[in-house]
């Protein structure tokens, strides 16, 4: 099977590479309590049409409720916006192809990015999911019901919500790390680790989706340091 590295992006200034267990984005400030996300029309329709999507989003939120950031992430507001491309004024979740038609996705239109979190004015955040890749919102990733190249929505959203909370990439306690041999091979698979391999081979198997859906100590330490 061909393995291709796919990287998540936080469109914010990340710290310099250093060894630590607390990794925060430069200038990060706490997200207000019960921050809800408005929905782009495609994201809204995906939630309405696929009964697995809402639980996946809720589960991604709830892992951060085990930290001092508990209660900061609400859910979606139920408001469907005019576009999945941000207008720069609302905290939102969008689902769209990463192409040149949207200012926020144009830098990533050549592939390799699954999702991106953008800081907006007034402390607003926009999480954008790349529909150029196939996704699964299944409660348990399984090689029986999925296929090579499918990505896990829950772990993706847990990662991006970490960026929305102000956390930077880390890998095995290294802040600013941008790659690793394999999330599956690592002894500590932080939610905020940035490397992905597009193979499904069972829950957290050799490859699988991202890193774990649950948090490791580095994730918890970083959240607790800011909140």
C-alpha positions in Angstrom: 0.0 0.0 0.0 1.2 3.5 -0.8 1.6 5.8 2.2 1.3 9.5 1.7 2.0 12.0 4.4 -0.8 14.5 5.1 -0.4 17.4 7.4 -2.8 19.5 9.4 -2.3 23.2 9.6 -2.8 25.9 12.1 -2.7 29.2 10.2 -1.1 30.9 13.1 2.5 31.6 14.1 3.8 28.4 15.8 6.6 28.4 18.4 10.2 27.5 17.4 11.1 23.8 17.6 11.9 23.0 21.2 11.6 20.1 23.6 8.7 20.6 26.0 5.4 19.2 27.0 3.6 22.6 26.8 3.1 23.8 23.2 1.0 26.9 22.6 0.5 29.0 19.5 2.2 32.4 19.6 -0.1 35.0 21.2 -2.7 32.3 22.2 -5.5 33.5 24.5 -8.2 31.4 26.1 -11.3 30.7 24.1 -14.4 32.1 25.8 -16.7 29.7 27.5 -19.4 28.0 25.4 -18.0 29.2 22.1 -20.4 27.9 19.4 -19.5 27.4 15.8 -21.7 28.6 13.0 -21.9 26.3 10.0 -21.2 26.7 6.3 -24.0 25.4 4.2 -22.1 22.2 3.2 -21.1 21.5 6.7 -24.7 22.0 7.8 -26.1 19.6 5.2 -23.5 17.0 6.1 -24.6 17.1 9.7 -28.3 16.9 8.7 -27.8 14.1 6.1 -25.3 11.9 7.9 -26.3 10.8 11.4 -22.7 9.9 12.3 -21.3 13.4 11.8 -22.9 15.1 14.9 -21.7 12.4 17.3 -18.2 12.6 15.8 -18.1 16.4 16.3 -19.4 16.1 19.9 -16.9 13.4 20.7 -14.0 15.6 19.3 -15.2 18.4 21.6 -15.7 16.3 24.6 -12.0 15.0 24.8 -11.0 18.6 25.6 -13.6 18.7 28.4 -11.2 16.4 30.4 -8.8 19.4 30.7 -9.0 22.8 32.2 -10.4 24.0 28.9 -13.7 22.2 29.8 -16.7 24.1 28.6 -14.8 26.4 26.3 -16.0 24.7 23.1 -19.8 24.7 22.8 -21.2 23.0 19.7 -22.6 24.4 16.5 -25.1 27.1 16.7 -27.5 25.7 14.1 -27.1 28.8 11.9 -26.3 28.0 8.3 -24.1 30.7 6.8 -24.1 31.8 3.2 -20.8 30.2 2.4 -18.3 27.6 3.7 -15.6 30.1 3.0 -15.2 32.4 6.0 -16.2 36.1 5.8 -13.8 36.8 8.6 -16.4 37.8 11.2 -17.8 34.6 12.7 -16.4 31.5 14.5 -17.4 28.8 12.1 -17.0 25.3 10.7 -16.8 24.9 6.9 -16.4 22.0 4.6 -15.2 22.7 1.1 -12.6 21.9 -1.6 -9.4 23.6 -0.9 -9.0 25.6 -4.1 -8.3 29.2 -5.2 -11.9 30.3 -4.9 -11.6 30.8 -1.2 -8.9 33.1 0.2 -8.5 30.9 3.2 -7.9 27.7 1.3 -6.0 29.0 -1.7 -2.6 28.6 0.0 -3.3 24.8 0.4 -4.9 24.1 -3.0 -2.1 21.9 -4.2 -3.0 19.1 -1.8 -1.5 17.6 1.4 -3.7 19.5 3.9 -6.7 17.8 5.5 -7.9 20.7 7.5 -6.9 24.2 8.7 -7.7 26.5 11.6 -7.6 30.2 11.0 -7.6 33.0 13.6 -10.0 35.8 12.6 -10.6 39.3 13.9 -12.0 39.7 17.4 -10.7 36.3 18.6 -13.0 34.4 16.1 -11.8 31.1 14.7 -12.6 29.3 11.5 -12.1 25.5 11.1 -12.1 24.3 7.4 -12.2 20.7 6.4 -10.9 19.7 3.0 -13.5 17.8 0.9 -10.9 16.8 -1.6 -10.3 13.8 0.6 -12.7 11.0 1.6 -13.9 11.0 5.2 -15.5 8.7 7.7 -17.5 9.7 10.7 -17.9 6.1 11.9 -17.9 5.6 15.7 -15.2 3.0 15.4 -12.8 3.0 12.4 -12.8 -0.4 10.9 -11.0 -2.0 7.9 -14.2 -3.9 7.3 -16.4 -0.9 6.6 -13.8 1.6 5.3 -11.0 1.6 2.8 -7.5 2.8 2.3 -7.3 6.6 2.0 -10.3 7.4 4.3 -9.7 9.9 7.0 -11.3 9.9 10.5 -13.4 13.0 11.1 -13.4 12.7 14.9 -9.6 12.7 15.3 -9.3 15.5 12.7 -11.7 17.7 14.6 -10.2 16.9 17.9 -6.9 18.1 16.5 -8.4 21.3 14.9 -10.3 22.1 18.0 -7.0 21.9 19.9 -5.7 24.7 17.6 -8.9 26.7 18.2 -8.2 26.4 21.9 -4.7 27.8 21.3 -2.5 24.7 21.2 0.4 24.3 18.7 1.7 21.1 17.1 3.8 18.8 19.2 5.1 15.3 18.7 6.4 13.2 21.6 6.8 16.3 23.6 8.6 18.3 20.9 6.9 21.7 20.2 6.7 22.8 16.6 7.4 19.3 15.2 6.1 19.0 11.7 6.7 15.3 11.0 7.3 11.9 12.6 8.1 8.4 11.4 4.5 7.3 12.1 1.9 8.2 14.6 1.1 4.5 15.1 4.8 3.7 15.8 5.2 6.5 18.4 5.0 5.6 22.1 2.9 8.8 22.7 0.4 9.7 20.1 -0.7 13.2 20.9 -3.9 14.5 19.4 -1.8 17.6 18.4 0.8 15.6 16.5 0.7 16.8 12.9 1.5 13.7 10.8 -1.1 11.6 9.1 -1.0 8.4 7.1 -4.0 7.6 4.9 -4.4 3.9 5.7 -7.2 2.3 7.7 -6.0 -0.9 9.4 -8.1 -0.9 12.5 -8.4 1.4 15.5 -5.0 3.1 15.9 -3.4 0.3 14.0 -0.4 0.5 11.7 -1.3 3.7 10.0 -5.0 4.4 10.7 -6.3 8.0 10.7 -4.3 10.6 12.5 -3.1 10.0 16.0 -5.4 9.0 18.9 -8.9 10.4 19.3 -8.1 10.8 23.0 -5.5 13.0 24.6 -2.0 12.2 25.8 -0.1 14.0 28.5 1.3 16.6 26.2 -2.1 17.6 25.0 -3.5 17.8 28.5 -0.4 19.8 29.9 -0.7 22.3 27.0 -4.4 22.9 27.6 -4.0 23.1 31.3 -1.2 25.7 31.0 -3.5 28.1 29.1 -6.7 27.6 31.0 
